[in-house]
Amino acid sequence: MRLFLLDLLALLLFAGVGLLAHGRPIDLPGLARNLLPVLFVWLLLAPFLRTYRRPTWGNLLLTWLLAFPAGLWLREMALGGGFGPGFFVFLGVALGFSLLFLLLLRGLAKALRLW
């Protein structure tokens, strides 16, 4: 449960920083719009990938690698956006920053022996 909460915090930080970077306020609708599609896919995949039952760096990376593109695709579909070059730039930036937050918090958990 602790690792899930750390991952959730990492995802919230990612969504909040994204809102700030685009000049938007950090509010519940913005966080929900940016976080819920990814979190939905994450929670669907995590039991099958044993993300929390058997936590390893590999399980985390596989969950991230599958959940983020699928969640961002779902987000784009819900918002009615297109899948042109802009989406793929957004996807690349989102993948990089989300991974940074996830690895930083998981690394902190490892250092503090919470994992």
C-alpha positions in Angstrom: 0.0 0.0 0.0 2.9 2.4 0.8 4.4 1.9 -2.7 1.0 2.6 -4.3 0.7 5.8 -2.3 4.2 6.9 -3.3 3.4 6.2 -7.0 0.1 8.1 -6.6 2.0 11.0 -5.2 4.5 10.8 -8.1 1.6 10.9 -10.5 -0.1 13.8 -8.7 3.2 15.7 -8.8 3.5 15.0 -12.5 0.0 16.3 -13.1 0.5 19.4 -10.9 3.8 20.3 -12.5 2.2 19.9 -15.9 -0.6 22.2 -15.0 1.8 24.9 -13.7 4.0 24.5 -16.7 1.1 25.4 -18.9 0.0 28.3 -16.8 -3.0 26.6 -15.4 -4.0 26.5 -11.7 -3.6 23.4 -9.7 -7.2 22.5 -9.1 -9.3 19.4 -8.8 -10.8 19.5 -12.4 -7.3 20.0 -13.9 -5.7 17.2 -11.8 -8.6 14.9 -12.6 -8.4 15.6 -16.3 -4.7 14.9 -16.4 -4.4 12.2 -13.9 -7.5 10.0 -14.0 -7.0 8.4 -17.4 -3.5 7.4 -16.6 -4.4 6.2 -13.1 -7.3 4.2 -14.5 -5.0 2.3 -16.9 -2.4 2.0 -14.1 -4.9 0.4 -11.7 -6.1 -2.0 -14.4 -2.6 -3.2 -15.2 -1.0 -3.3 -11.8 -2.6 -6.5 -10.6 -1.7 -8.4 -13.8 1.9 -7.0 -13.8 2.2 -7.6 -10.0 3.3 -4.0 -9.6 2.6 -4.0 -5.8 2.4 -7.7 -5.0 5.9 -8.3 -6.1 7.5 -4.9 -6.4 10.6 -4.7 -8.5 12.1 -2.0 -10.7 11.1 -4.0 -13.7 7.5 -4.3 -12.6 7.3 -0.5 -12.1 8.9 0.2 -15.4 6.6 -2.2 -17.3 3.6 -0.7 -15.6 4.8 2.8 -16.4 5.7 1.9 -20.0 2.2 0.5 -20.7 0.0 2.7 -18.5 1.3 6.1 -19.5 0.9 5.9 -23.3 -2.4 4.1 -23.0 -3.7 6.6 -20.4 -2.5 9.6 -22.3 -4.2 8.2 -25.5 -7.4 7.7 -23.4 -7.1 11.3 -22.2 -6.6 12.6 -25.7 -9.6 10.7 -26.9 -11.8 12.0 -24.0 -10.7 15.6 -24.7 -11.3 15.2 -28.4 -7.7 16.0 -29.4 -5.8 14.9 -32.4 -2.9 12.5 -32.7 -0.6 14.6 -34.8 3.0 15.5 -34.1 2.0 17.6 -31.1 0.6 14.6 -29.3 3.8 12.6 -29.7 5.9 15.5 -28.4 3.6 15.7 -25.4 3.8 11.9 -25.0 7.6 12.1 -25.0 7.8 14.9 -22.4 5.1 13.2 -20.3 7.0 9.9 -20.4 10.2 11.6 -19.3 8.8 13.6 -16.5 6.5 10.9 -15.1 9.4 8.5 -15.1 11.6 11.0 -13.3 9.0 11.5 -10.5 8.3 7.8 -10.2 12.0 6.9 -9.9 12.7 9.7 -7.5 10.0 8.7 -5.1 10.7 4.9 -5.4 14.4 5.6 -4.9 13.6 7.6 -1.8 11.4 4.7 -0.5 14.3 2.3 -1.2 16.8 4.6 0.6 14.5 4.9 3.6 13.9 1.2 3.6 10.1 1.6 3.0 10.4 -0.9 0.2 
